[in-house]
């Protein structure tokens, strides 16, 4: 199975819990759940919980910056 050059093999992907993402972003867990459910933040469902690739958090934050003024 060929790999995209842009994607790391799954064994190298670091997944974060919703609580860990909330700590990194300094927001509530509910905010993280809203971002996941709206599709703004990529996540994988594992049973009844979600895991978010660390790279997805960094990409979301990078794209969230705006120039105010």
VORO-695766 format. One record per residue (C-alpha): residue in three letters; x, y, z. Coordinates in steps of 0.02 Angstrom, whole numbers, plus 50000, padded with zeros to 5 digits. Layout:
<nodes>
ALAXYZ ...
</nodes>
This chain:
<nodes>
UNK500005000050000 UNK500835016449945 UNK500975030650069 UNK500695049050033 UNK502275059050066 UNK501215071050169 UNK500595057750289 UNK501605048850422 UNK501335030250448 UNK500015027550583 UNK501295020250702 UNK502175037250703 UNK500595047650732 UNK500415054350909 UNK498595054950963 UNK497965066451100 UNK496415064751208 UNK495095078351209 UNK495725083751380 UNK497515085151316 UNK496945095351165 UNK495975106851281 UNK497545109651385 UNK498615113351232 UNK497325125451161 UNK496855132451332 UNK495005129951301 UNK493675118851380 UNK493395100751331 UNK491675105851266 UNK492515117851143 UNK493595103651079 UNK492065092451059 UNK491195106350961 UNK492705108050845 UNK492735089250818 UNK490865087750785 UNK490875102650665 UNK492305094950566 UNK493495109250601 UNK494665097750698 UNK495085080350633 UNK494805066250756 UNK494655047350764 UNK493285039250866 UNK493905025350980 UNK492435017251066 UNK491485031351148 UNK492945043551151 UNK493935053551024 UNK495795054550987 UNK496505069350893 UNK498125068250794 UNK499375080550867 UNK499745087050691 UNK497895091450669 UNK497955102450824 UNK499495111650761 UNK498715113950588 UNK497095120450664 UNK498035133050771 UNK499145138450626 UNK497615141650517 UNK496675150450658 UNK497885165250665 UNK497275181550593 UNK498035198750576 UNK497055210950684 UNK497505228150629 
</nodes>
